[in-house]
Amino acid sequence: MSELTPREIVRELDRHIVGQNDAKRAVAIALRNRWRWKQLAEEIQKEVTPKNILMIGPTGVGKTEITRRLATLTGAPFVKVEASKYTEVGYYGRDVESIVRDLVEAAVNLVRERKRKDVESEAKQRAEERLLDLLLHTSDVQNVEPTPTTPVTTDLTTTDSYESAQSMEAEARERAERQARTREKFRGMLEAGKLEDRTVELNVEQRQVPVQIMSNMGIEQMDLDMQGMLDRLMPKKARTRELKVSEARRALFEEEMEALLDQDAIQEEALRLAEDTGVIFIDEIDKVCGAEGGSRGADVSRQGVQRDLLPIVEGTTVQTRYGYLQTDHILFIAAGAFHKARPADMMPELQGRFPIRVELTELTRDDLLRILTEPSGSLIRQYQALLEADGVQLEFGQDAIEALADTAWQVNQSTQNIGARRLHTVLERLLEDVSFEAPDMKERRVQIDAAYVQERLAEITASEDLSQFIL
């Protein structure tokens, strides 16, 4: 768990996200509380639970990005789900417990990647030794000479026997030294890349085709690891393939990597990591809100989804393919635009499980201007890097950037406000011709100024009917 202070966390988030200081402060405090919880005595740890967060704000203002950057910053397992794609138990679709299973899968992948880095060096060495064995075997097969045998006689003297033994030992030492020199010579050639196109024979284990077991509740409902069980029951098949050294190296490296990893230890650590530091982001929570008894037809399961979410957010035990996981200390962050519904339309019990509420504000013209230039991976830098791949140098004047921000803000005010996503629409329209002509352009430097922006986007700003330009 990161030991960053709330101020340091906000500073890191500021590198990627413009504005929304209240939301940044809330998630920074929640993250710091996770670290504080780890410092508590075991008896008090059981009593302290995370303070879940409810983010309220229109689309495109940074709700998802704040949470995603937070999880990346901490290295915690993170999963983002859409509340609208889950259904009440008993209806066709995914049930909410699969959210926790997805979190465990994310934790397993996270731990496996960390463990792979720990054994990567040893796996490379072992793969290289196996590759040398294959190369030397291929080379020796063509130069095998029968070893002369000394006939056993009964009339040898003690001196003759001693001299014969000494001779055989000398030959063995010479053979071993010769093999060592040959091995080192091949090692040098291998490191120099001189043997990449040479072919070797390698026994490759065939991957079994996963057996999909479907039910009316979906495959995620299968509590047992059925595929793993079948893999253990079915005999493993291997076949000999001729591979180039470059391909064989990758195959051997993956085999050695898997051999060095302790799968049971990875799964145990992943379960602990998901329980103690997991973050679940539930987007579009407003889509499953509605007045009690007011849902009919296709929306009949909205209240049911809330009822099923409640025990998971409160704290329960969920069975996964890797073992049982308790959700008591998982941090839940829910978000929604709440255009039609209100937070008060959520079940009272579920409302109480999200004690921290943060309202994200709509982006202003100045916010859009800052988004274009300030973040470390700003949109301007992204488009410059993309066109630089074709050798085209794209330069934006300050007046052009301000004109882009003005246009995006005006379109948001005139039509559906989609926040910062509008900048993608405007920039794509602005650079459409440049992106198309870039590979064939003779002039490798393109200067974008306010006049160019106004000319390219005049059709958008002049017309009230902007539907063809809306995402």
C-alpha positions as CSV (number, residue, x, y, z in Angstrom):
1,M,0.0,0.0,0.0
2,S,1.3,3.4,-0.9
3,E,2.4,5.7,1.9
4,L,1.6,8.9,-0.1
5,T,0.0,11.7,2.0
6,P,-3.3,13.1,0.8
7,R,-1.6,16.2,-0.5
8,E,0.9,14.1,-2.5
9,I,-2.0,12.0,-3.9
10,V,-3.8,15.1,-5.1
11,R,-0.6,16.4,-6.6
12,E,-0.2,13.2,-8.6
13,L,-3.8,13.3,-9.8
14,D,-3.3,16.9,-10.9
15,R,-0.8,15.7,-13.4
16,H,-3.5,13.9,-15.3
17,I,-6.9,15.5,-14.4
18,V,-7.9,19.1,-14.5
19,G,-10.1,20.5,-11.7
20,Q,-12.6,18.5,-9.5
21,N,-10.6,19.3,-6.4
22,D,-13.3,18.1,-4.0
23,A,-13.4,14.6,-5.7
24,K,-9.6,14.4,-5.6
25,R,-9.5,15.3,-1.9
26,A,-12.2,12.7,-1.1
27,V,-10.4,9.8,-2.9
28,A,-7.0,10.9,-1.4
29,I,-8.4,10.7,2.1
30,A,-10.0,7.3,1.4
31,L,-6.7,6.0,0.1
32,R,-4.7,7.4,3.1
33,N,-7.3,5.7,5.4
34,R,-6.5,2.4,3.7
35,W,-2.8,2.9,4.8
36,R,-3.9,4.0,8.3
37,W,-6.0,0.9,8.6
38,K,-3.0,-1.3,7.8
39,Q,-1.2,0.2,10.8
40,L,-3.9,-0.6,13.3
41,A,-3.9,-3.5,15.8
42,E,-5.7,-6.6,14.5
43,E,-8.5,-6.3,17.0
44,I,-9.4,-2.8,16.0
45,Q,-8.9,-3.5,12.3
46,K,-12.0,-5.7,12.3
47,E,-14.1,-2.8,13.4
48,V,-12.9,-0.2,10.9
49,T,-14.4,-0.4,7.4
50,P,-13.8,1.8,4.3
51,K,-15.9,4.9,3.8
52,N,-17.3,4.3,0.3
53,I,-17.7,7.2,-2.1
54,L,-20.6,8.3,-4.3
55,M,-19.6,10.6,-7.2
56,I,-22.4,12.7,-8.7
57,G,-21.7,14.6,-11.9
58,P,-22.4,14.8,-15.6
59,T,-20.6,12.7,-18.2
60,G,-17.1,13.6,-19.3
61,V,-16.0,15.5,-16.1
62,G,-13.5,12.9,-14.8
63,K,-15.4,10.5,-12.5
64,T,-13.9,7.4,-14.1
65,E,-10.5,8.9,-14.8
66,I,-10.0,9.9,-11.1
67,T,-10.7,6.4,-9.9
68,R,-8.6,4.7,-12.6
69,R,-5.6,6.9,-11.9
70,L,-6.0,6.3,-8.2
71,A,-5.8,2.5,-8.7
72,T,-2.8,2.9,-11.0
73,L,-1.1,5.1,-8.4
74,T,-1.5,2.6,-5.6
75,G,-1.0,-0.6,-7.5
76,A,-4.2,-2.0,-6.0
77,P,-6.5,-4.4,-7.9
78,F,-9.2,-2.4,-9.6
79,V,-12.2,-3.2,-11.6
80,K,-14.7,-0.9,-13.3
81,V,-18.2,-2.2,-14.0
82,E,-21.4,-0.8,-15.4
83,A,-24.3,-1.2,-13.0
84,S,-26.8,-1.3,-15.9
85,K,-25.5,-4.6,-17.3
86,Y,-26.3,-6.6,-14.1
87,T,-29.6,-8.1,-13.3
88,E,-31.4,-9.4,-10.2
89,V,-30.7,-13.1,-9.4
90,G,-33.2,-15.2,-11.3
91,Y,-33.2,-13.0,-14.4
92,Y,-31.1,-13.6,-17.5
93,G,-27.8,-11.8,-17.3
94,R,-24.8,-11.4,-14.9
95,D,-25.4,-11.3,-11.2
96,V,-23.6,-8.8,-9.0
97,E,-21.3,-11.4,-7.3
98,S,-19.4,-11.7,-10.6
99,I,-18.1,-8.2,-9.8
100,V,-16.1,-9.6,-7.0
101,R,-14.9,-12.5,-9.1
102,D,-13.7,-10.0,-11.7
103,L,-11.8,-8.2,-8.9
104,V,-10.1,-11.4,-7.8
105,E,-9.0,-12.1,-11.4
106,A,-7.6,-8.6,-11.6
107,A,-5.7,-9.3,-8.4
108,V,-4.3,-12.6,-9.7
109,N,-3.1,-10.9,-12.8
110,L,-1.5,-8.1,-10.8
111,V,0.3,-10.5,-8.4
112,R,1.4,-12.8,-11.3
113,E,3.0,-9.8,-13.1
114,R,4.9,-8.9,-10.0
115,K,6.1,-12.4,-9.4
116,R,7.1,-12.7,-13.1
117,K,9.4,-9.7,-12.7
118,D,11.0,-11.4,-9.6
119,V,11.9,-14.6,-11.5
120,E,12.4,-13.1,-15.0
121,S,16.2,-13.1,-14.7
122,E,16.4,-16.7,-13.6
123,A,13.9,-17.8,-16.2
124,K,16.0,-16.2,-19.0
125,Q,19.1,-18.0,-17.8
126,R,17.3,-21.4,-17.6
127,A,15.8,-20.8,-21.1
128,E,19.2,-20.0,-22.5
129,E,20.7,-23.2,-21.0
130,R,17.9,-25.3,-22.5
131,L,18.3,-23.5,-25.8
132,L,22.1,-24.3,-25.8
133,D,21.3,-27.9,-25.1
134,L,19.0,-28.0,-28.1
135,L,21.6,-26.3,-30.3
136,L,24.4,-28.6,-29.2
137,H,22.3,-31.6,-29.6
138,T,21.5,-30.5,-33.2
139,S,25.1,-30.0,-33.8
140,D,26.4,-33.2,-32.2
141,V,23.9,-35.4,-34.0
142,Q,25.7,-34.7,-37.2
143,N,29.2,-35.4,-35.7
144,V,28.6,-38.4,-33.6
145,E,31.5,-40.8,-33.6
146,P,31.4,-44.2,-32.0
147,T,33.4,-44.4,-28.8
148,P,36.1,-47.1,-29.1
149,T,35.8,-49.7,-26.4
150,T,38.7,-51.5,-24.9
151,P,38.3,-55.2,-25.0
152,V,38.4,-56.9,-21.6
153,T,41.3,-59.3,-21.3
154,T,42.3,-61.5,-18.5
155,D,46.1,-61.3,-18.9
156,L,46.4,-57.5,-18.2
157,T,49.0,-56.6,-15.6
158,T,48.3,-54.2,-12.8
159,T,50.4,-51.5,-14.6
160,D,48.5,-51.9,-17.8
161,S,45.2,-51.5,-16.0
162,Y,46.4,-48.4,-14.2
163,E,47.7,-46.8,-17.5
164,S,44.4,-47.7,-19.3
165,A,42.4,-46.1,-16.5
166,Q,44.6,-42.9,-16.6
167,S,44.2,-42.7,-20.4
168,M,40.4,-43.0,-20.2
169,E,40.2,-40.3,-17.5
170,A,42.4,-38.0,-19.7
171,E,40.1,-38.6,-22.7
172,A,37.0,-37.9,-20.5
173,R,38.6,-34.6,-19.3
174,E,39.5,-33.6,-22.8
175,R,36.0,-34.4,-24.1
176,A,34.4,-32.4,-21.2
177,E,36.7,-29.4,-21.9
178,R,36.0,-29.6,-25.6
179,Q,32.3,-29.6,-24.9
180,A,32.6,-26.7,-22.5
181,R,34.5,-24.7,-25.1
182,T,31.9,-25.5,-27.8
183,R,29.1,-24.5,-25.4
184,E,30.7,-21.2,-24.6
185,K,31.3,-20.6,-28.3
186,F,27.6,-21.2,-29.0
187,R,26.7,-19.0,-26.1
188,G,28.7,-16.1,-27.6
189,M,27.1,-16.6,-31.0
190,L,23.7,-16.8,-29.3
191,E,24.2,-13.5,-27.4
192,A,25.5,-11.9,-30.6
193,G,22.3,-12.9,-32.5
194,K,24.1,-15.0,-35.0
195,L,21.9,-18.1,-34.5
196,E,18.4,-16.5,-34.6
197,D,17.5,-18.1,-37.9
198,R,18.8,-21.5,-37.0
199,T,16.1,-24.2,-36.4
200,V,15.8,-26.5,-33.4
201,E,13.4,-29.2,-32.4
202,L,11.3,-28.5,-29.4
203,N,8.6,-30.4,-27.6
204,V,5.7,-28.0,-27.3
205,E,2.7,-28.7,-25.0
206,Q,-0.6,-28.3,-26.9
207,R,-3.1,-26.0,-25.2
208,Q,-6.4,-27.6,-24.6
209,V,-9.4,-25.8,-26.0
210,P,-11.4,-24.4,-23.0
211,V,-14.6,-26.2,-22.4
212,Q,-17.4,-23.7,-22.1
213,I,-20.1,-24.9,-19.7
214,M,-23.1,-22.6,-20.0
215,S,-26.1,-22.4,-17.8
216,N,-29.1,-20.1,-17.5
217,M,-27.2,-18.2,-14.9
218,G,-24.0,-17.6,-17.0
219,I,-20.7,-19.2,-16.9
220,E,-19.5,-16.9,-14.0
221,Q,-21.9,-18.8,-11.7
222,M,-19.8,-21.9,-11.8
223,D,-18.3,-22.0,-8.3
224,L,-15.8,-24.8,-9.2
225,D,-12.8,-24.3,-11.5
226,M,-14.3,-26.7,-14.0
227,Q,-11.7,-25.9,-16.7
228,G,-8.8,-26.5,-14.2
229,M,-10.4,-29.8,-13.1
230,L,-10.7,-31.0,-16.7
231,D,-7.1,-30.0,-17.4
232,R,-5.9,-32.1,-14.5
233,L,-8.0,-35.1,-15.6
234,M,-7.2,-35.0,-19.3
235,P,-3.7,-36.1,-20.3
236,K,-1.4,-33.4,-21.5
237,K,-0.5,-33.6,-25.2
238,A,2.9,-32.6,-26.6
239,R,4.2,-32.5,-30.1
240,T,7.6,-31.9,-31.6
241,R,7.9,-28.7,-33.6
242,E,10.8,-27.2,-35.6
243,L,11.2,-23.6,-34.5
244,K,13.6,-20.8,-35.2
245,V,15.9,-19.9,-32.3
246,S,14.1,-16.6,-31.8
247,E,10.7,-18.4,-31.5
248,A,12.1,-21.2,-29.4
249,R,13.6,-18.7,-26.9
250,R,10.2,-17.2,-26.3
251,A,8.5,-20.6,-25.9
252,L,11.2,-21.8,-23.5
253,F,11.1,-18.6,-21.5
254,E,7.4,-18.9,-20.9
255,E,7.8,-22.5,-19.9
256,E,10.5,-21.7,-17.4
257,M,8.5,-18.7,-16.1
258,E,5.5,-20.9,-15.4
259,A,7.7,-23.5,-13.8
260,L,9.2,-21.0,-11.4
261,L,5.9,-19.4,-10.4
262,D,4.1,-20.9,-7.4
263,Q,0.5,-20.8,-8.5
264,D,-0.9,-21.5,-5.0
265,A,1.1,-18.7,-3.4
266,I,0.0,-16.3,-6.2
267,Q,-3.7,-17.2,-5.6
268,E,-3.4,-16.8,-1.8
269,E,-1.6,-13.5,-2.1
270,A,-4.1,-12.3,-4.7
271,L,-7.1,-13.1,-2.4
272,R,-5.4,-11.1,0.5
273,L,-4.6,-8.2,-1.9
274,A,-8.2,-8.0,-3.2
275,E,-9.6,-8.2,0.3
276,D,-7.4,-5.5,1.8
277,T,-6.8,-3.1,-1.0
278,G,-9.3,-3.9,-3.8
279,V,-11.2,-1.0,-5.4
280,I,-14.5,-1.5,-7.2
281,F,-15.8,1.3,-9.3
282,I,-19.6,1.0,-10.1
283,D,-20.5,3.4,-12.9
284,E,-24.0,4.4,-14.0
285,I,-25.4,3.6,-10.6
286,D,-28.2,6.0,-11.4
287,K,-29.4,3.7,-14.1
288,V,-30.6,1.1,-11.5
289,C,-32.3,3.8,-9.3
290,G,-36.0,4.4,-9.3
291,A,-38.9,4.8,-7.0
292,E,-39.9,1.6,-5.2
293,G,-42.7,0.0,-7.1
294,G,-42.3,2.4,-10.0
295,S,-40.4,0.0,-12.3
296,R,-42.3,-2.2,-14.8
297,G,-41.5,-4.4,-17.8
298,A,-37.8,-4.4,-18.9
299,D,-36.8,-2.4,-15.7
300,V,-38.3,-4.8,-13.3
301,S,-34.9,-5.9,-11.9
302,R,-33.5,-2.5,-11.1
303,Q,-34.5,-2.6,-7.4
304,G,-33.3,-6.2,-7.4
305,V,-29.8,-5.2,-8.5
306,Q,-29.7,-2.7,-5.6
307,R,-30.8,-5.4,-3.2
308,D,-28.1,-7.7,-4.5
309,L,-25.5,-5.0,-4.3
310,L,-26.3,-4.2,-0.7
311,P,-24.8,-7.3,1.0
312,I,-21.6,-7.1,-1.1
313,V,-21.1,-3.4,-0.2
314,E,-22.0,-4.2,3.5
315,G,-19.6,-7.1,3.6
316,T,-20.2,-10.7,2.7
317,T,-18.3,-13.8,1.6
318,V,-18.1,-14.6,-2.1
319,Q,-16.9,-17.9,-3.5
320,T,-14.5,-17.6,-6.3
321,R,-12.5,-20.1,-8.3
322,Y,-9.5,-19.3,-6.0
323,G,-11.2,-19.5,-2.7
324,Y,-13.5,-17.5,-0.5
325,L,-13.2,-13.7,-0.4
326,Q,-14.6,-11.3,2.2
327,T,-15.8,-7.9,0.9
328,D,-15.8,-6.1,4.2
329,H,-12.7,-4.0,3.4
330,I,-13.1,-3.4,-0.3
331,L,-13.4,0.2,-1.3
332,F,-16.5,0.9,-3.4
333,I,-16.8,4.0,-5.5
334,A,-20.1,4.5,-7.2
335,A,-20.8,7.2,-9.8
336,G,-23.7,8.5,-11.9
337,A,-24.9,11.5,-13.7
338,F,-28.3,11.4,-11.9
339,H,-30.1,13.4,-14.6
340,K,-33.4,11.6,-14.3
341,A,-33.0,9.9,-11.0
342,R,-31.8,11.3,-7.7
343,P,-29.4,9.8,-5.1
344,A,-32.4,9.8,-2.8
345,D,-34.0,7.2,-5.2
346,M,-31.5,4.7,-4.1
347,M,-32.5,2.2,-1.4
348,P,-32.0,3.8,2.0
349,E,-29.8,0.9,3.1
350,L,-27.6,1.3,0.0
351,Q,-27.4,5.1,0.4
352,G,-26.1,4.6,3.9
353,R,-23.2,2.5,2.6
354,F,-21.9,5.5,0.6
355,P,-21.4,8.1,3.3
356,I,-19.1,10.3,1.3
357,R,-20.8,12.2,-1.5
358,V,-18.9,14.4,-3.9
359,E,-20.5,16.5,-6.6
360,L,-18.4,17.1,-9.7
361,T,-19.0,20.3,-11.6
362,E,-19.5,20.8,-15.3
363,L,-16.3,21.8,-17.2
364,T,-16.0,25.5,-18.0
365,R,-14.3,27.0,-21.0
366,D,-11.1,27.5,-19.0
367,D,-11.2,23.9,-17.9
368,L,-11.3,22.7,-21.5
369,L,-8.4,25.0,-22.3
370,R,-6.3,23.5,-19.5
371,I,-7.3,19.9,-20.5
372,L,-5.8,20.5,-24.0
373,T,-2.4,21.4,-22.6
374,E,-1.7,20.8,-18.9
375,P,-2.0,17.0,-18.3
376,S,1.1,14.9,-19.0
377,G,-0.7,13.1,-21.7
378,S,-2.8,16.0,-23.0
379,L,-4.7,15.7,-26.2
380,I,-2.4,18.1,-28.0
381,R,0.6,16.0,-27.2
382,Q,-1.2,12.8,-28.2
383,Y,-2.1,14.2,-31.7
384,Q,1.4,15.6,-32.2
385,A,2.9,12.2,-31.3
386,L,0.6,10.4,-33.7
387,L,1.4,12.6,-36.7
388,E,5.1,12.5,-35.8
389,A,5.0,8.8,-36.7
390,D,4.5,9.9,-40.3
391,G,7.2,12.5,-40.0
392,V,4.9,15.4,-39.7
393,Q,5.6,18.1,-37.1
394,L,2.3,19.5,-35.8
395,E,2.5,22.9,-34.0
396,F,-0.4,24.6,-32.3
397,G,-0.4,28.4,-31.6
398,Q,-1.9,29.6,-28.3
399,D,-4.7,31.3,-30.2
400,A,-5.5,28.0,-31.9
401,I,-5.8,26.2,-28.6
402,E,-8.1,28.9,-27.2
403,A,-10.2,28.7,-30.3
404,L,-10.5,25.0,-29.9
405,A,-11.6,25.4,-26.2
406,D,-14.2,28.1,-27.3
407,T,-15.6,25.8,-30.0
408,A,-15.9,22.8,-27.7
409,W,-17.5,24.8,-25.0
410,Q,-20.0,26.4,-27.4
411,V,-21.0,23.0,-28.8
412,N,-21.5,21.6,-25.3
413,Q,-23.7,24.5,-24.4
414,S,-25.8,24.2,-27.6
415,T,-26.3,20.5,-27.6
416,Q,-25.8,17.6,-25.2
417,N,-23.0,18.4,-22.8
418,I,-20.5,15.5,-22.9
419,G,-17.7,17.3,-21.1
420,A,-14.1,16.7,-22.1
421,R,-15.1,14.1,-24.7
422,R,-16.2,16.9,-26.9
423,L,-12.6,17.9,-27.4
424,H,-12.0,14.5,-29.1
425,T,-14.8,15.3,-31.6
426,V,-13.5,18.8,-32.3
427,L,-9.9,17.7,-32.7
428,E,-10.8,14.8,-35.0
429,R,-12.8,17.2,-37.2
430,L,-10.0,19.8,-37.2
431,L,-7.2,17.4,-38.2
432,E,-9.2,15.1,-40.5
433,D,-7.5,16.3,-43.7
434,V,-4.0,16.4,-42.1
435,S,-4.3,12.9,-40.8
436,F,-5.4,11.6,-44.2
437,E,-2.7,13.4,-46.2
438,A,0.1,13.1,-43.7
439,P,2.0,10.1,-45.3
440,D,2.1,11.9,-48.7
441,M,2.7,15.5,-47.6
442,K,5.8,17.2,-48.9
443,E,5.6,20.0,-46.3
444,R,6.5,18.2,-43.1
445,R,5.6,21.0,-40.8
446,V,2.0,22.0,-40.2
447,Q,1.2,25.2,-38.2
448,I,-2.3,25.4,-36.6
449,D,-3.5,28.9,-35.8
450,A,-6.8,30.5,-34.9
451,A,-7.7,31.2,-38.5
452,Y,-7.2,27.5,-39.5
453,V,-9.4,26.4,-36.6
454,Q,-12.1,28.8,-37.5
455,E,-12.0,27.8,-41.2
456,R,-12.1,24.0,-40.4
457,L,-14.8,24.3,-37.7
458,A,-16.9,27.1,-39.2
459,E,-19.5,24.6,-40.2
460,I,-19.9,23.5,-36.6
461,T,-20.1,26.9,-35.0
462,A,-22.3,28.5,-37.6
463,S,-25.0,25.8,-37.6
464,E,-27.6,25.1,-34.9
465,D,-28.2,21.6,-36.2
466,L,-25.0,19.9,-34.9
467,S,-26.4,16.3,-34.8
468,Q,-23.9,15.0,-37.4
469,F,-21.0,16.0,-35.3
470,I,-22.2,14.6,-32.0
471,L,-20.7,11.4,-30.8
